[in-house]
């Protein structure tokens, strides 16, 4: 399959700390790829490099055939890269529909949209994300689950080709996690490629076609979920033997 994004030898340091080192992998168009690793492994740094929030010290980031390293976040978004944040960042003094409309006025298709068209797009996205019934609510009145959905909706409203999700399931209960995973799968069926950071292993393994494992800022493994849980290096560094054994037992039961 054709890569929608490719990272080649990407490095980023903060003083003497190597946050990303010689990162190389690609994501095919239409994939859901999980990004996992211990705290401090460099996962959010990598999202920041792809989205333009940080510039790499060296290496290339190729998105849809063009190098994008060093581009500002707004330019990356206009090219079709959208993201959510681990710490949610809604416009708290605005309503749900105003938040989503802001996204629709920017991003890949925002330049040619009128406000009326942007509101219409925002209403479509709110319906997809199942927060249409809250569209006139202020952000302060939302539950954690609704705010997480709002963050996804804001990103979707920019009409991305690639959606970067940074711990979009954090703080959710099991029912809300399942609902969010269903939403992620539905977004992917629309043709949007997804890179998802997540610490809930059952969730990320269930939704991802492939998994990238980071450790100390470097790529430890890139493989299918069922192979990742059998990888001794990954088990030792991150998953743990109990998790791996439990997952294998579940697979054997079918």
Number of C-alpha atoms within 10 A of each C-alpha: 8 11 16 18 21 21 20 15 16 22 22 23 15 9 7 6 10 15 21 26 20 16 21 16 17 18 21 15 18 20 21 24 27 28 24 25 23 15 13 13 20 23 26 19 19 24 22 18 22 28 27 21 17 18 18 23 15 15 17 20 25 18 23 17 12 11 14 21 23 18 17 14 19 17 15 22 25 18 20 21 26 29 26 24 18 16 11 15 12 20 15 12 11 15 19 32 26 21 23 31 27 20 24 30 22 19 24 23 19 20 11 11 14 12 14 10 15 24 21 15 23 29 22 16 25 26 14 16 23 17 20 17 10 17 20 12 16 17 21 14 13 15 11 16 18 19 20 26 21 29 22 27 29 26 25 29 29 29 25 24 21 29 26 24 25 22 19 26 27 16 12 17 12 11 9 15 18 14 17 21 18 13 17 21 16 14 18 17 12 9 14 21 24 27 22 28 24 22 18 13 14 11 17 23 20 12 17 20 16 22 24 24 23 26 21 19 24 20 19 15 17 18 16 16 21 17 12 21 23 16 15 14 14 21 17 10 15 17 20 14 15 10 15 19 14 12 16 15 11 10 10 8 7 6
